[in-house]
Amino acid sequence: MYACRTFPPVEAPTSESISSALRNLARQWRVPPATVLTADVSLDALAFPLHCQAEIAGRDSLRIELWGPLGLPVGQLWATPEEFEYYDALRNVAFRGPLRPELIARALGIPLPFELLIALFLQRPPLPDSVDSSTWDPQQRTLAVNNTCGKLFFRLPHWELVAYEYGSYPQRIRVTYADWETHSLPYARQLRVETPRGTLSLRLRTHTVRETPSGPLRLRIPPNAERVLLE
């Protein structure tokens, strides 16, 4: 009986209904002044999972602390659209320089542009201002919305975000969202980022928002760092 059940039909969305839904989502996905979360992170480049605590100040600044098993410090990352700092606690080396995806790969194993790095920890991709085209799958009740910033996949009728694709093949990055929390600020508890250089899985443990950041988001390089690499 379960296999034979039928879902209520969903009408194909019109361009007006898509634009209206995106405006509603923009209000629901408001970016708070500060977001703080803890999560478990799995990387292809590492044989053991990591634990992280991240704080995001709006969309302008991100600070991440990484630990390994038994609380072993692994690294600290701080990034803005212009600057990047990463302290490798295992090698006691600090990296500083203009932000580039290759530098993010030092910390997370996969290269990501800053806007997608922020979107990853905010659990929501950037919404398009306009829709170039859309594709409707009535059997899966899935809508694909195309724009220059990427492609968004929603499952109707509740407009639940399923996935986001950034870039084009072979540099395409795909983020899959699952296990949504439907509080006043909806967010996905599980994410999987797939890139040509590897994958990253993130499972949220805690998620809170604040009206103000805890302070200037800056990375404090330990004074006993053996060397600092400037680029």
Residue pairs with C-beta under 8 A, 6 or more apart in sequence:
7 141
9 138
10 138
10 141
10 156
10 157
12 136
12 138
13 21
13 134
13 136
13 143
13 156
15 131
15 134
18 131
18 134
18 143
18 145
19 130
19 131
21 154
21 159
22 127
22 128
22 131
22 145
24 159
25 127
25 159
26 127
28 185
28 186
29 124
29 127
29 186
30 185
31 58
31 59
31 122
32 58
32 185
32 209
32 210
32 211
33 57
33 58
33 209
33 210
33 211
33 212
33 213
34 55
34 56
34 57
34 58
34 209
34 210
34 211
34 212
34 213
34 214
35 54
35 55
35 56
35 121
35 122
35 207
35 208
35 209
35 210
36 53
36 54
36 55
36 56
36 206
36 207
36 208
36 209
36 210
36 214
37 53
37 54
37 121
37 204
37 205
37 206
37 207
37 208
38 51
38 52
38 53
38 54
38 204
38 205
38 206
39 51
39 52
39 54
39 202
39 203
39 204
39 205
40 49
40 50
40 51
40 52
40 202
40 203
40 205
41 49
41 50
41 51
41 52
41 66
41 108
41 200
41 201
41 202
42 49
42 50
42 200
42 201
42 202
43 50
43 108
43 109
43 110
43 198
43 199
43 200
44 109
44 198
44 199
44 200
45 109
45 198
46 109
48 68
48 69
49 69
50 66
50 67
50 68
50 74
51 66
51 67
51 68
52 64
52 65
52 66
52 67
53 64
53 65
54 62
54 63
54 64
54 65
54 121
55 62
55 63
55 213
55 214
55 217
56 62
56 118
56 121
56 122
57 213
57 217
59 115
59 118
59 122
60 80
60 81
61 78
61 79
61 80
61 213
61 217
62 77
62 78
62 79
62 80
62 117
62 118
62 121
62 217
63 76
63 77
63 78
63 217
63 218
63 219
64 76
64 77
64 78
64 107
64 121
65 73
65 75
65 76
66 73
66 74
66 75
66 76
66 77
66 107
67 73
67 74
68 74
73 89
74 89
74 90
75 86
75 87
75 88
75 89
75 90
75 107
76 85
76 86
76 87
76 89
76 219
76 220
77 84
77 85
77 86
77 87
77 104
77 107
77 108
77 219
78 84
78 85
78 86
78 217
78 218
78 219
79 85
79 99
79 104
79 114
79 117
80 99
80 114
81 99
81 114
81 115
82 98
82 99
83 96
83 97
83 98
83 99
84 95
84 96
84 97
84 98
84 99
84 100
84 103
84 104
85 94
85 95
85 96
85 219
85 221
86 94
86 95
86 103
86 106
86 107
86 219
87 93
87 94
87 95
87 219
87 221
87 222
87 225
88 94
88 95
88 106
91 226
92 222
92 224
92 225
92 226
93 225
93 226
93 227
93 228
93 229
94 221
94 225
94 227
94 228
94 229
95 103
95 106
95 228
95 229
95 231
96 228
96 229
96 230
96 231
97 103
97 229
97 230
97 231
98 231
99 114
101 111
101 112
101 113
102 111
103 231
104 110
104 111
104 112
104 117
105 111
105 112
105 197
108 200
109 197
109 198
109 200
110 193
110 195
110 197
110 198
110 199
110 200
111 195
111 197
112 120
112 173
112 193
112 195
113 166
115 126
116 125
116 166
116 173
116 175
119 125
119 126
119 164
119 175
120 175
120 191
120 193
120 202
122 187
123 177
123 187
123 188
123 191
123 204
123 207
124 161
124 187
124 188
125 150
125 152
125 161
125 164
125 166
125 175
126 149
126 150
127 152
128 145
128 147
128 148
128 149
128 150
128 152
129 147
130 147
131 145
131 146
131 147
132 146
132 147
132 148
133 146
134 143
134 144
134 145
134 146
135 143
135 144
135 146
136 142
136 143
136 144
137 143
137 144
140 155
141 155
141 156
141 157
142 153
142 154
142 155
142 156
142 162
143 153
143 154
143 155
143 156
144 151
144 152
144 153
145 151
145 152
145 153
145 154
149 166
150 164
150 165
150 166
150 167
151 164
151 165
152 161
152 163
152 164
153 161
153 162
153 163
153 164
153 165
154 160
154 161
154 162
155 162
160 180
161 177
161 180
161 188
162 176
162 177
163 174
163 175
163 176
163 177
164 174
164 175
164 177
165 172
165 173
165 174
165 175
166 172
166 173
166 174
166 175
167 173
170 196
171 196
172 195
172 196
173 193
173 194
173 195
174 193
174 194
174 195
175 191
175 192
175 193
175 194
176 191
176 192
176 194
177 188
177 190
177 191
178 188
178 189
178 190
178 191
178 192
179 188
179 189
179 190
180 186
180 187
180 188
180 189
181 187
181 188
181 189
181 207
185 209
187 204
187 207
188 204
189 203
189 204
189 207
190 201
190 202
190 203
190 204
191 201
191 202
191 203
192 199
192 200
192 201
192 202
193 199
193 200
193 201
193 202
221 228
